[in-house]
Amino acid sequence: MSKNFIFSSESVGEGHPDKVCDTISDAILDACLAADPNSRVACETYAKSNIVVVGGEISIPKYKGKNIDSLLNINKIVRDVVREIGYIHDDDVFHAEKIFINNIITTQSDDIAQGVDVRKSRGKTVHEQGAGDQGLMFGYACDETPELMPAPIMFAHRLGRELTRLRKAGKAKWLRPDAKTQVSVQYENGVPAHVVNVVVSTQHTSDVSNQEIEKFIINHVIRKVIPSSMLTKKTEFLINPTGRFVIGGPQGDTGLTGRKIIVDSYGGMGRHGGGAFSGKDPTKVDRSAAYMGRYVAKNVVAAGFAKRCEVQFAYAIGCADPVSIHIETFGTATIPEEVIKMAIEKIFCFKPANIIETLKLKRPIYSKTTNYGHFGKIHDLENITWERIDKVPALKKAAALITKSLHSKIA
């Protein structure tokens, strides 16, 4: 990639149809983990007009044989989520109290369960917890923001979060839940220099003018959350560029769990393995290993080993150890990548059971992750454990010992 370029990333509000579905799926996951930390959950949600369909596979070992719906009250969870998001107005077709909910949840397949469980099974080659599926996962970090995240996606998330805060605080009565944000950043010599343009599309009531919307968004959202040093006289603001956004949410578009994986991760700056996060318990490495990848990459950058770091793991279903680990620093490493990789493998363990234990992933924490990115949330390290940089001292010590050993062998 050229050192001078423009890069754009988008975010979506919690009232976006896909995020409504992600939020429902993660709320159900949290309810399962609250009932039993060993729950197995793969929950998908679909929403359109005034209908919500919840499906997937859920097993709660502690309450084996009991009806899942009666145990969790799926309907209540769905309505509580929709109400909290803000679909509560009389003119909403998609309304918390009026939606029709279809529940088609079944239990987890025994064939998948035996691959994940710590037990001997016919045809299984190892007797420890394996990955819940095959696949590849990426983790990424860079030094562009205090969160060690790419600037475009962090600016887009900040816009969406502030827009939601103002709406829920009643600062603009015409605001409605559905919204999207997008930020384009000019890079010079590989460093974010200034914002080229900002796009904000927000659902609104029919009685507000475009001029009022534009003035409010620019003054109370954009200029509040994007550093003034990043805005220039040439920065373009595109506010509700279609001219009207009254019909939104699942009334205006279909929602489905797992369709915002780039919003959820690095805004396209870091690669993505393709697996969605929401609605999946931590035995699914789509989620847990992606969190571990972020944890590793962030600690590498925080240690000063590189300005940018990307980590890739690949797994085979039922197997505990990853089949491959790859490190990429994009030419920014301050020590040899070989040493970084060796230090990572010395300090971190990538078996699913160890990831779950290290990051404390069996807790009902996932509703905190759903909106405005699964990465970069540095103000809740008690729950968002993969944002910690607590392995920096250990990494530095390991790298120093490895370097000394390599030099000794050469000598």
Disulfide bonds with the S-S distance in Angstrom:
none
